[in-house]
């Protein structure tokens, strides 16, 4: 009789253990599927950001952003790179460098810091007045007037066009190329 009870208890325990193993396996599979779904949703998540100094909404989704965001970032980048005094040039250039793609950071940093030292040495200040911002694909073009001062005297005033090639990498704006070119303002008035 005791043997019968023992065998019955053993079968019940074995069935209970098998059920618990099956339940654990199902839970592991559910957690794995849930993790995969969460990772997939992270790339598709849309965040709407409205900082204090922005008068409109913009969004960033994965590796793309709304035109409003791109224009705001381009204006900020141009401001950091083109507006400085001898006292602020290094700080502005460091902030600009934080937006450079890691791939190009080292070569740009060395060049910018050497330029900053020269600007400080010769007491050069600069201001840029943007006129228009155009964005097409991953390239932005900014036109405007640049004024360069040596000490307190205006040394040069010229129209310039700035081309910025960029990418959005996991929601972060990264500058791939920043190029300044001479710009002929008469060209646009002759075509109009």
Secondary structure as UniProt FT lines:
FT   HELIX           2..44
FT   STRAND          46..49
FT   TURN            52..53
FT   STRAND          58..61
FT   TURN            62..63
FT   STRAND          64..65
FT   HELIX           67..82
FT   TURN            86..88
FT   HELIX           89..97
FT   TURN            98..99
FT   TURN            102..104
FT   HELIX           105..121
FT   TURN            122..123
FT   STRAND          124..136
FT   TURN            137..138
FT   STRAND          139..150
FT   TURN            151..152
FT   STRAND          153..169
FT   TURN            170..171
FT   STRAND          172..182
FT   HELIX           185..191
//
